[in-house]
């Protein structure tokens, strides 16, 4: 995350150019993606290219921006001089978070009042999952986001959520955790152990 203008270099494209030097760039459905070699599986990890969200002035005047990524909208907000980017869908039930409110660094979903820390995406409510965050770059007076969501170890994350859901008898959390583990490639027999 970019914590304000202090992180911007004299050449706003210098970090971007250095980051993508020597990498293969793909164009798919109008969106750019960079492929990074994977050291853990010998394959290729596809990561989303940074997309322009708007100018800092637009963000400050509107209060929030929504960027349409390859498969998910990204919410970009400014709070107390810092810029944050998060998945625009509430992880509890999918309500658009751009319709929520922000108070003291906390994003509040207006549907079921789930609360999320803007900096980390962590929830304050056991019944809601953390909202995924993504990287932000400032290039001159423009805000750019990398709409890439996911967890480094999705199977472990969803295993922990299953244990929490079972400990507190939260049916929705249990169901989502089982689905998350299946999507992460965990076998059904391993889930029930």
Residue pairs with C-beta under 8 A, 6 or more apart in sequence:
1 82
1 83
1 84
1 85
1 119
1 133
1 135
1 136
2 8
2 82
2 83
2 136
2 137
2 138
3 82
4 81
4 82
4 83
5 138
7 138
8 138
8 139
8 140
9 15
12 138
12 139
12 140
12 142
13 139
15 137
16 50
16 137
16 139
16 144
20 34
23 34
23 35
23 36
24 34
24 35
25 32
25 33
25 34
25 35
25 49
26 32
26 33
26 34
26 35
26 46
27 33
28 70
29 70
31 48
31 49
31 51
31 69
31 70
32 49
33 46
33 47
33 48
33 49
33 70
34 46
34 47
34 49
35 44
35 45
35 46
35 47
36 44
36 45
36 47
37 44
37 45
38 44
38 45
47 146
47 148
48 69
48 70
48 146
48 147
48 148
49 146
50 135
50 137
50 144
50 145
50 146
51 67
51 69
51 74
51 144
51 145
51 146
51 147
52 67
52 142
52 143
52 144
53 59
53 65
53 67
53 74
53 76
53 85
53 142
53 143
53 144
53 145
54 62
54 65
54 76
54 142
54 143
55 141
55 142
55 143
56 78
56 83
56 138
56 141
56 142
56 143
57 141
58 65
59 65
59 76
59 77
59 78
59 83
59 143
60 78
63 77
63 78
64 75
64 76
64 77
64 78
64 98
65 75
65 76
65 77
65 143
66 73
66 74
66 75
66 76
66 88
66 98
67 73
67 74
67 76
67 85
67 145
67 147
69 147
70 147
72 87
72 88
72 89
72 147
72 149
73 87
73 88
73 89
73 96
73 98
74 85
74 86
74 87
74 88
74 134
74 145
74 147
75 85
75 86
75 87
75 88
75 97
75 98
76 83
76 84
76 85
76 136
76 143
76 145
77 83
77 84
77 85
77 86
77 102
77 107
77 118
78 84
79 102
79 105
79 118
80 105
82 118
82 119
83 136
83 138
83 143
84 118
84 119
84 133
84 136
85 133
85 134
85 135
85 136
85 145
85 146
85 147
86 97
86 107
86 116
86 118
86 121
86 131
86 132
86 133
86 134
87 97
87 121
87 131
87 132
87 133
87 134
87 149
88 96
88 97
88 98
89 95
89 96
89 97
90 96
90 97
90 100
90 109
90 111
90 112
90 114
90 128
90 131
91 114
91 123
91 128
91 129
91 130
91 131
91 132
92 109
92 111
92 112
92 114
92 125
92 127
92 128
92 129
92 172
93 111
93 112
95 109
95 110
95 111
95 112
97 107
97 109
97 116
97 131
99 110
100 107
100 108
100 109
100 110
101 107
101 108
101 110
102 108
102 118
105 117
105 118
105 119
106 115
106 116
106 117
106 118
106 124
107 115
107 116
107 117
107 118
107 131
108 114
108 115
108 116
109 115
109 116
109 128
112 128
114 123
114 125
114 127
114 128
115 123
115 124
115 125
115 128
116 122
116 123
116 124
116 128
116 130
116 131
117 123
117 124
119 133
120 130
120 133
121 130
121 131
121 132
121 133
122 130
123 129
123 130
123 131
126 164
126 168
126 170
126 173
127 170
127 172
127 173
129 161
129 173
129 176
132 149
132 150
132 151
134 145
134 146
134 147
134 148
134 149
135 145
135 146
135 148
136 143
136 144
136 145
136 146
137 143
137 144
137 145
137 146
138 144
151 157
154 180
154 183
154 184
155 181
155 184
155 185
155 186
157 180
158 176
158 177
158 178
158 180
158 181
158 184
158 186
159 177
159 181
159 186
161 173
161 176
161 177
161 180
162 173
162 174
162 177
162 178
162 181
162 191
164 170
164 173
165 171
165 172
165 173
165 174
165 176
165 177
166 174
178 191
181 190
181 191
182 188
182 191
